[in-house]
């Protein structure tokens, strides 16, 4: 019953952006330490039990930069409850292909969460992302529930719907505990 309620909430929150059913997301495509900032290489398997929001962004993307405050507020408000933000920097422009430039941008923007450098766009392609920014929501069960493109701002109706979905995913029990009746 909990899963049905979650899918209904996701449909209301994300509309046509929601896949027909939760699915297993592709594994992160970069495992070299040089391809990660603020973290050793991560795996989705190691993050199972946490709610993960994968943020696809590019450092010269205005919509991505405009979403920074919203992401920071999510980390502050929902991080203690188990939300993990993983940035995936996928270049939009040629000058964004330099790993050194990505590292400088992460420092300049004061991004403290893990960032995978996806210069070859392999993870972007694996999750069929088409727009900057896009936010993919993965539940404690390790399933991908939605990928929502577009700029987000705290207090906006659309961002509020995504936050409601995150809250529901955070209330779900970890995969090793059964759901309450």
MDAnalysis code that builds the backbone (N, CA, C; Angstrom):
import MDAnalysis as mda
import numpy as np

u = mda.Universe.empty(543, n_residues=181, atom_resindex=np.repeat(np.arange(181), 3), trajectory=True)
u.add_TopologyAttr("name", ["N", "CA", "C"] * 181)
u.add_TopologyAttr("resid", np.arange(1, 182))
u.add_TopologyAttr("resname", ["UNK", "UNK", "UNK", "UNK", "UNK", "UNK", "UNK", "UNK", "UNK", "UNK", "UNK", "UNK", "UNK", "UNK", "UNK", "UNK", "UNK", "UNK", "UNK", "UNK", "UNK", "UNK", "UNK", "UNK", "UNK", "UNK", "UNK", "UNK", "UNK", "UNK", "UNK", "UNK", "UNK", "UNK", "UNK", "UNK", "UNK", "UNK", "UNK", "UNK", "UNK", "UNK", "UNK", "UNK", "UNK", "UNK", "UNK", "UNK", "UNK", "UNK", "UNK", "UNK", "UNK", "UNK", "UNK", "UNK", "UNK", "UNK", "UNK", "UNK", "UNK", "UNK", "UNK", "UNK", "UNK", "UNK", "UNK", "UNK", "UNK", "UNK", "UNK", "UNK", "UNK", "UNK", "UNK", "UNK", "UNK", "UNK", "UNK", "UNK", "UNK", "UNK", "UNK", "UNK", "UNK", "UNK", "UNK", "UNK", "UNK", "UNK", "UNK", "UNK", "UNK", "UNK", "UNK", "UNK", "UNK", "UNK", "UNK", "UNK", "UNK", "UNK", "UNK", "UNK", "UNK", "UNK", "UNK", "UNK", "UNK", "UNK", "UNK", "UNK", "UNK", "UNK", "UNK", "UNK", "UNK", "UNK", "UNK", "UNK", "UNK", "UNK", "UNK", "UNK", "UNK", "UNK", "UNK", "UNK", "UNK", "UNK", "UNK", "UNK", "UNK", "UNK", "UNK", "UNK", "UNK", "UNK", "UNK", "UNK", "UNK", "UNK", "UNK", "UNK", "UNK", "UNK", "UNK", "UNK", "UNK", "UNK", "UNK", "UNK", "UNK", "UNK", "UNK", "UNK", "UNK", "UNK", "UNK", "UNK", "UNK", "UNK", "UNK", "UNK", "UNK", "UNK", "UNK", "UNK", "UNK", "UNK", "UNK", "UNK", "UNK", "UNK", "UNK", "UNK", "UNK", "UNK", "UNK", "UNK", "UNK"])
u.atoms.positions = np.array([
    [0.811, -1.192, 0.000],
    [0.000, 0.000, 0.000],
    [0.863, 1.268, 0.000],
    [1.954, 1.257, 0.778],
    [2.872, 2.396, 0.825],
    [3.428, 2.687, -0.570],
    [3.794, 1.648, -1.310],
    [4.349, 1.840, -2.655],
    [3.325, 2.468, -3.583],
    [2.068, 2.079, -3.477],
    [1.018, 2.643, -4.328],
    [0.844, 4.131, -4.018],
    [0.830, 4.488, -2.720],
    [0.704, 5.896, -2.345],
    [1.886, 6.696, -2.878],
    [3.082, 6.121, -2.799],
    [4.277, 6.814, -3.268],
    [4.199, 7.062, -4.769],
    [3.790, 6.067, -5.531],
    [3.678, 6.228, -6.980],
    [2.614, 7.277, -7.315],
    [1.488, 7.279, -6.596],
    [0.457, 8.286, -6.848],
    [0.969, 9.688, -6.548],
    [1.686, 9.856, -5.452],
    [2.250, 11.165, -5.124],
    [3.258, 11.597, -6.185],
    [4.064, 10.665, -6.640],
    [5.044, 11.002, -7.674],
    [4.364, 11.437, -8.969],
    [3.269, 10.772, -9.316],
    [2.541, 11.151, -10.531],
    [1.987, 12.560, -10.376],
    [1.421, 12.852, -9.209],
    [0.896, 14.194, -8.969],
    [2.005, 15.236, -8.985],
    [3.150, 14.896, -8.397],
    [4.240, 15.855, -8.278],
    [4.975, 16.073, -9.588],
    [5.181, 15.015, -10.313],
    [6.067, 15.098, -11.473],
    [5.345, 14.942, -12.795],
    [4.090, 14.525, -12.749],
    [3.304, 14.399, -13.963],
    [3.944, 13.483, -14.979],
    [4.002, 13.911, -16.229],
    [4.479, 13.045, -17.305],
    [5.974, 12.753, -17.230],
    [6.694, 13.390, -16.308],
    [8.128, 13.143, -16.207],
    [8.418, 11.835, -15.495],
    [7.404, 11.264, -14.868],
    [7.569, 10.040, -14.097],
    [7.513, 8.832, -15.021],
    [8.429, 7.901, -14.824],
    [8.387, 6.652, -15.577],
    [7.150, 5.864, -15.134],
    [6.751, 4.884, -15.908],
    [5.566, 4.093, -15.591],
    [5.687, 3.437, -14.219],
    [6.856, 3.030, -13.847],
    [7.087, 2.404, -12.547],
    [8.522, 2.680, -12.131],
    [8.783, 2.650, -10.827],
    [10.175, 2.814, -10.395],
    [11.057, 1.771, -11.077],
    [12.293, 2.163, -11.362],
    [13.198, 1.258, -12.066],
    [14.582, 1.302, -11.436],
    [15.381, 0.319, -11.771],
    [16.759, 0.281, -11.280],
    [17.579, 1.261, -12.114],
    [18.194, 2.259, -11.470],
    [18.985, 3.220, -12.246],
    [20.311, 2.615, -12.691],
    [20.841, 3.150, -13.750],
    [22.176, 2.743, -14.201],
    [23.190, 3.098, -13.117],
    [24.217, 2.289, -13.011],
    [25.297, 2.545, -12.054],
    [26.082, 3.772, -12.505],
    [26.693, 4.463, -11.528],
    [27.571, 5.572, -11.882],
    [28.618, 5.053, -12.866],
    [28.937, 5.848, -13.871],
    [29.808, 5.397, -14.960],
    [31.273, 5.762, -14.768],
    [31.604, 6.421, -13.676],
    [32.992, 6.815, -13.436],
    [33.450, 6.285, -12.082],
    [34.511, 5.487, -12.091],
    [35.004, 4.863, -10.864],
    [36.427, 5.290, -10.504],
    [37.036, 6.150, -11.325],
    [38.390, 6.631, -11.015],
    [38.313, 7.789, -10.024],
    [39.228, 7.830, -9.091],
    [39.259, 8.904, -8.091],
    [39.343, 10.283, -8.753],
    [40.046, 10.386, -9.877],
    [40.187, 11.671, -10.576],
    [38.861, 12.193, -11.136],
    [37.881, 11.316, -11.252],
    [36.587, 11.709, -11.796],
    [35.593, 12.140, -10.716],
    [36.060, 12.234, -9.478],
    [35.185, 12.616, -8.365],
    [35.789, 13.781, -7.594],
    [34.925, 14.657, -7.137],
    [35.310, 15.801, -6.310],
    [34.541, 15.682, -4.987],
    [35.203, 15.990, -3.892],
    [34.609, 15.977, -2.545],
    [34.258, 14.580, -2.040],
    [34.736, 13.554, -2.698],
    [34.393, 12.194, -2.293],
    [35.260, 11.204, -3.063],
    [35.513, 10.051, -2.452],
    [36.048, 8.974, -3.282],
    [34.934, 8.519, -4.224],
    [35.240, 7.715, -5.227],
    [34.193, 7.237, -6.127],
    [33.062, 6.562, -5.347],
    [31.846, 6.910, -5.707],
    [30.663, 6.348, -5.059],
    [30.006, 5.316, -5.953],
    [29.208, 4.466, -5.327],
    [28.350, 3.540, -6.065],
    [26.939, 3.679, -5.518],
    [25.962, 3.436, -6.356],
    [24.586, 3.482, -5.881],
    [24.326, 2.347, -4.894],
    [24.992, 1.223, -5.073],
    [24.825, 0.111, -4.133],
    [25.254, 0.529, -2.726],
    [26.336, 1.277, -2.620],
    [26.805, 1.732, -1.309],
    [25.866, 2.780, -0.712],
    [25.096, 3.478, -1.537],
    [24.169, 4.501, -1.061],
    [22.782, 3.947, -0.754],
    [22.558, 2.655, -1.033],
    [21.249, 2.054, -0.767],
    [20.916, 2.230, 0.708],
    [19.690, 2.603, 0.992],
    [19.269, 2.916, 2.349],
    [19.175, 4.416, 2.574],
    [19.756, 5.185, 1.661],
    [19.666, 6.646, 1.687],
    [18.772, 7.076, 0.524],
    [18.225, 8.259, 0.638],
    [17.530, 8.862, -0.498],
    [18.574, 9.692, -1.228],
    [18.674, 9.492, -2.524],
    [19.703, 10.159, -3.327],
    [19.032, 11.047, -4.371],
    [19.483, 12.279, -4.437],
    [19.074, 13.151, -5.523],
    [20.313, 13.388, -6.379],
    [20.273, 12.889, -7.595],
    [21.363, 13.090, -8.545],
    [21.034, 14.358, -9.331],
    [21.938, 15.325, -9.242],
    [21.741, 16.609, -9.904],
    [22.670, 16.685, -11.120],
    [22.094, 16.701, -12.310],
    [22.876, 16.904, -13.532],
    [22.976, 18.404, -13.758],
    [24.206, 18.896, -13.879],
    [24.425, 20.325, -14.003],
    [25.664, 20.605, -14.843],
    [25.816, 21.871, -15.209],
    [27.010, 22.350, -15.907],
    [27.327, 23.729, -15.339],
    [28.608, 24.029, -15.176],
    [28.967, 25.238, -14.429],
    [28.691, 26.552, -15.148],
    [28.462, 26.532, -16.448],
    [28.096, 27.756, -17.160],
    [26.595, 27.819, -17.463],
    [25.849, 26.863, -16.972],
    [24.402, 26.808, -17.202],
    [23.705, 27.752, -16.215],
    [23.056, 28.774, -16.721],
    [22.391, 29.762, -15.874],
    [21.299, 29.108, -15.031],
    [20.517, 28.225, -15.630],
    [19.450, 27.562, -14.875],
    [20.016, 26.711, -13.737],
    [21.162, 26.100, -13.982],
    [21.827, 25.309, -12.940],
    [22.288, 26.215, -11.806],
    [22.915, 27.313, -12.159],
    [23.404, 28.258, -11.143],
    [22.243, 28.852, -10.355],
    [21.128, 29.108, -11.023],
    [19.960, 29.656, -10.341],
    [19.326, 28.652, -9.383],
    [19.596, 27.373, -9.563],
    [19.048, 26.321, -8.688],
    [19.927, 26.047, -7.476],
    [21.119, 26.626, -7.408],
    [22.074, 26.343, -6.320],
    [21.483, 26.585, -4.934],
    [20.809, 27.701, -4.737],
    [20.264, 28.015, -3.408],
    [19.241, 26.967, -2.988],
    [18.435, 26.499, -3.915],
    [17.444, 25.460, -3.614],
    [18.141, 24.169, -3.191],
    [19.177, 23.781, -3.919],
    [19.912, 22.556, -3.584],
    [20.551, 22.696, -2.207],
    [21.175, 23.831, -1.938],
    [21.779, 24.057, -0.623],
    [20.739, 23.940, 0.485],
    [19.537, 24.487, 0.258],
    [18.496, 24.411, 1.285],
    [18.024, 22.966, 1.485],
    [17.947, 22.195, 0.410],
    [17.578, 20.777, 0.538],
    [18.603, 20.018, 1.378],
    [19.882, 20.260, 1.092],
    [20.928, 19.579, 1.851],
    [20.854, 19.934, 3.333],
    [20.605, 21.187, 3.620],
    [20.541, 21.618, 5.014],
    [19.299, 21.056, 5.709],
    [18.145, 21.110, 5.034],
    [16.885, 20.682, 5.644],
    [16.698, 19.168, 5.661],
    [17.129, 18.486, 4.611],
    [16.824, 17.059, 4.468],
    [18.039, 16.152, 4.621],
    [19.233, 16.718, 4.568],
    [20.441, 15.919, 4.744],
    [20.467, 15.153, 6.058],
    [20.111, 15.793, 7.182],
    [20.125, 15.068, 8.451],
    [19.135, 13.892, 8.499],
    [18.133, 13.915, 7.614],
    [17.148, 12.826, 7.574],
    [17.528, 11.734, 6.571],
    [18.657, 11.916, 5.870],
    [19.113, 10.856, 4.981],
    [19.210, 11.200, 3.511],
    [18.966, 12.461, 3.139],
    [19.115, 12.840, 1.734],
    [20.582, 13.034, 1.412],
    [21.014, 12.443, 0.310],
    [22.369, 12.627, -0.202],
    [22.240, 13.224, -1.597],
    [22.885, 14.362, -1.811],
    [22.924, 14.969, -3.142],
    [24.236, 14.563, -3.786],
    [24.143, 14.066, -5.006],
    [25.324, 13.731, -5.795],
    [25.229, 14.550, -7.078],
    [26.163, 15.450, -7.250],
    [26.204, 16.230, -8.473],
    [26.872, 15.441, -9.580],
    [26.353, 15.578, -10.772],
    [26.981, 14.991, -11.955],
    [27.200, 16.146, -12.920],
    [28.462, 16.556, -13.046],
    [28.771, 17.660, -13.950],
    [28.938, 17.103, -15.349],
    [27.969, 17.408, -16.197],
    [28.003, 16.992, -17.595],
    [28.104, 18.259, -18.428],
    [29.159, 18.382, -19.225],
    [29.379, 19.645, -19.944],
    [28.319, 19.925, -20.994],
    [27.961, 21.194, -21.055],
    [27.076, 21.679, -22.106],
    [27.904, 22.388, -23.178],
    [28.951, 23.086, -22.743],
    [29.811, 23.863, -23.633],
    [31.225, 23.295, -23.624],
    [31.989, 23.568, -24.664],
    [33.353, 23.039, -24.771],
    [34.222, 23.400, -23.573],
    [34.106, 24.645, -23.076],
    [34.961, 25.064, -21.955],
    [34.625, 24.337, -20.650],
    [33.508, 23.647, -20.615],
    [33.116, 22.891, -19.411],
    [33.679, 21.465, -19.419],
    [34.431, 21.104, -20.435],
    [34.976, 19.743, -20.542],
    [36.249, 19.537, -19.723],
    [36.850, 20.581, -19.246],
    [38.091, 20.499, -18.478],
    [37.797, 20.123, -17.026],
    [38.381, 19.021, -16.579],
    [38.204, 18.598, -15.182],
    [38.732, 19.671, -14.234],
    [39.825, 20.326, -14.597],
    [40.377, 21.388, -13.749],
    [39.387, 22.548, -13.629],
    [38.710, 22.880, -14.719],
    [37.710, 23.951, -14.676],
    [36.513, 23.555, -13.813],
    [36.130, 22.287, -13.867],
    [35.028, 21.805, -13.020],
    [35.436, 21.915, -11.553],
    [36.658, 21.508, -11.241],
    [37.145, 21.605, -9.850],
    [37.145, 23.057, -9.367],
    [37.575, 23.970, -10.211],
    [37.567, 25.397, -9.841],
    [36.135, 25.886, -9.610],
    [35.212, 25.456, -10.461],
    [33.809, 25.868, -10.323],
    [33.207, 25.321, -9.031],
    [33.507, 24.081, -8.697],
    [32.992, 23.484, -7.454],
    [33.503, 24.285, -6.255],
    [34.757, 24.665, -6.295],
    [35.323, 25.468, -5.209],
    [34.692, 26.863, -5.174],
    [34.592, 27.508, -6.323],
    [34.025, 28.856, -6.403],
    [32.565, 28.879, -5.935],
    [31.817, 27.843, -6.284],
    [30.393, 27.772, -5.929],
    [30.164, 27.205, -4.526],
    [31.259, 26.820, -3.869],
    [31.191, 26.255, -2.508],
    [30.290, 25.025, -2.444],
    [30.459, 24.152, -3.412],
    [29.712, 22.896, -3.436],
    [30.481, 21.900, -2.580],
    [29.799, 21.327, -1.599],
    [30.456, 20.411, -0.674],
    [30.021, 18.953, -0.861],
    [28.957, 18.725, -1.616],
    [28.526, 17.341, -1.824],
    [29.389, 16.686, -2.912],
    [29.339, 15.365, -3.006],
    [30.119, 14.671, -4.043],
    [29.700, 15.115, -5.445],
    [30.686, 15.236, -6.313],
    [30.440, 15.594, -7.711],
    [31.222, 14.622, -8.588],
    [30.499, 13.955, -9.480],
    [31.133, 13.090, -10.468],
    [31.327, 13.910, -11.747],
    [32.526, 13.879, -12.289],
    [32.829, 14.593, -13.532],
    [32.502, 13.659, -14.697],
    [31.465, 14.008, -15.434],
    [30.924, 13.172, -16.512],
    [31.265, 13.779, -17.874],
    [32.554, 14.061, -18.081],
    [32.982, 14.735, -19.308],
    [32.582, 13.974, -20.563],
    [32.557, 12.658, -20.500],
    [32.195, 11.869, -21.687],
    [30.678, 11.697, -21.843],
    [29.889, 12.301, -20.978],
    [28.418, 12.250, -20.956],
    [27.858, 10.832, -20.816],
    [28.643, 9.919, -20.320],
    [28.181, 8.532, -20.225],
    [27.039, 8.348, -19.227],
    [27.089, 9.050, -18.086],
    [25.999, 8.875, -17.121],
    [24.756, 9.642, -17.577],
    [24.967, 10.794, -18.165],
    [23.878, 11.567, -18.781],
    [23.102, 10.681, -19.750],
    [23.831, 9.976, -20.618],
    [23.203, 9.095, -21.599],
    [22.560, 7.881, -20.935],
    [23.212, 7.338, -19.902],
    [22.689, 6.144, -19.224],
    [21.330, 6.413, -18.580],
    [21.109, 7.644, -18.095],
    [19.823, 7.982, -17.480],
    [18.900, 8.737, -18.434],
    [19.328, 8.866, -19.692],
    [18.508, 9.490, -20.744],
    [18.136, 10.928, -20.412],
    [19.070, 11.655, -19.824],
    [18.848, 13.056, -19.473],
    [18.980, 13.901, -20.738],
    [18.173, 14.965, -20.805],
    [18.196, 15.827, -21.982],
    [18.381, 17.306, -21.662],
    [18.221, 17.697, -20.393],
    [18.217, 19.115, -20.045],
    [19.057, 19.392, -18.807],
    [19.620, 20.605, -18.762],
    [20.337, 21.089, -17.578],
    [19.437, 22.088, -16.873],
    [19.277, 22.048, -15.614],
    [19.590, 20.919, -14.745],
    [18.482, 19.873, -14.800],
    [18.809, 18.681, -14.369],
    [17.826, 17.617, -14.164],
    [18.124, 16.989, -12.822],
    [17.068, 16.687, -12.084],
    [17.179, 16.116, -10.746],
    [16.526, 14.740, -10.745],
    [17.324, 13.689, -10.508],
    [16.825, 12.324, -10.483],
    [16.712, 11.867, -9.034],
    [15.550, 11.309, -8.689],
    [15.231, 10.941, -7.312],
    [15.282, 9.434, -7.140],
    [16.155, 8.984, -6.260],
    [16.357, 7.562, -5.999],
    [15.981, 7.302, -4.546],
    [15.096, 6.309, -4.333],
    [14.622, 5.999, -2.992],
    [15.592, 5.146, -2.202],
    [15.250, 4.954, -0.917],
    [16.065, 4.116, -0.031],
    [16.205, 2.697, -0.565],
    [15.229, 2.270, -1.358],
    [15.236, 0.926, -1.934],
    [16.167, 0.815, -3.137],
    [16.811, 1.938, -3.512],
    [17.745, 1.930, -4.643],
    [17.069, 2.092, -5.989],
    [15.759, 2.337, -6.010],
    [15.039, 2.484, -7.274],
    [14.941, 3.948, -7.680],
    [14.980, 4.170, -8.982],
    [14.819, 5.494, -9.562],
    [13.328, 5.767, -9.699],
    [12.856, 6.846, -9.047],
    [11.437, 7.176, -9.077],
    [11.089, 8.239, -10.093],
    [11.969, 9.178, -10.339],
    [11.666, 10.240, -11.296],
    [12.929, 11.005, -11.640],
    [12.939, 11.595, -12.828],
    [13.944, 12.576, -13.210],
    [13.169, 13.814, -13.638],
    [13.432, 14.916, -12.948],
    [12.673, 16.143, -13.143],
    [13.616, 17.225, -13.671],
    [13.426, 17.674, -14.916],
    [14.289, 18.729, -15.451],
    [13.784, 20.111, -15.062],
    [14.694, 21.055, -15.072],
    [14.305, 22.445, -14.926],
    [14.841, 23.133, -13.689],
    [14.941, 24.426, -13.809],
    [15.402, 25.282, -12.718],
    [14.425, 25.192, -11.544],
    [14.979, 25.156, -10.324],
    [14.159, 25.067, -9.112],
    [14.523, 26.199, -8.157],
    [13.493, 26.700, -7.458],
    [13.681, 27.749, -6.457],
    [12.865, 27.412, -5.226],
    [13.437, 27.626, -4.062],
    [12.723, 27.412, -2.813],
    [11.458, 28.266, -2.814],
    [10.346, 27.632, -2.487],
    [9.073, 28.334, -2.451],
    [8.264, 28.227, -3.727],
    [8.890, 27.811, -4.839],
    [8.130, 27.615, -6.074],
    [7.253, 26.375, -5.942],
    [6.105, 26.406, -6.589],
    [5.167, 25.279, -6.518],
    [5.807, 23.980, -7.026],
    [6.487, 24.055, -8.147],
    [7.087, 22.853, -8.739],
    [8.178, 22.283, -7.831],
    [9.037, 23.148, -7.301],
    [10.078, 22.702, -6.367],
    [9.427, 22.119, -5.113],
    [8.329, 22.706, -4.672],
    [7.607, 22.186, -3.509],
    [7.090, 20.779, -3.740],
    [6.645, 20.500, -4.964],
    [6.176, 19.135, -5.277],
    [7.344, 18.148, -5.243],
    [8.495, 18.559, -5.762],
    [9.673, 17.689, -5.703],
    [10.073, 17.465, -4.247],
    [10.020, 18.517, -3.437],
    [10.348, 18.384, -2.012],
    [9.374, 17.439, -1.309],
    [8.095, 17.475, -1.690],
    [7.111, 16.552, -1.105],
    [7.450, 15.104, -1.446],
    [7.882, 14.886, -2.664],
    [8.289, 13.537, -3.061],
    [9.518, 13.108, -2.251],
    [10.480, 14.006, -2.116],
    [11.663, 13.678, -1.311],
    [11.262, 13.353, 0.128],
    [10.326, 14.124, 0.689],
    [9.868, 13.853, 2.059],
    [9.245, 12.465, 2.162],
    [8.450, 12.095, 1.156],
    [7.835, 10.769, 1.188],
    [8.907, 9.681, 1.057],
    [9.877, 9.888, 0.190],
    [10.961, 8.913, 0.045],
    [11.758, 8.811, 1.349],
    [11.939, 9.928, 2.036],
    [12.679, 9.922, 3.305],
    [11.892, 9.239, 4.420],
    [10.560, 9.271, 4.338],
    [9.742, 8.586, 5.352],
    [9.691, 7.080, 5.140],
    [9.993, 6.626, 3.933],
    [9.959, 5.179, 3.650],
    [11.017, 4.482, 4.494],
    [10.716, 3.275, 4.963],
    [11.709, 2.566, 5.783],
    [12.899, 2.121, 4.936],
    [14.062, 1.996, 5.574],
    [15.200, 1.433, 4.847],
    [14.852, 0.036, 4.331],
    [15.534, -0.426, 3.298],
    [15.146, -1.689, 2.660],
    [15.237, -2.904, 3.593],
    [15.988, -2.812, 4.676],
    [16.101, -3.975, 5.564],
    [15.020, -3.994, 6.641],
    [14.166, -2.949, 6.689],
    [13.066, -2.895, 7.652],
    [11.756, -2.946, 6.912],
    [10.790, -3.727, 7.389],
    [9.481, -3.766, 6.723],
    [8.725, -2.455, 6.952],
    [7.832, -2.135, 6.039],
    [7.012, -0.933, 6.175],
    [6.005, -1.142, 7.299],
    [5.670, -0.060, 8.029],
    [4.658, -0.186, 9.083],
    [3.302, -0.507, 8.468],
    [2.432, -1.184, 9.216],
    [1.107, -1.566, 8.658],
    [0.229, -0.367, 8.402],
])
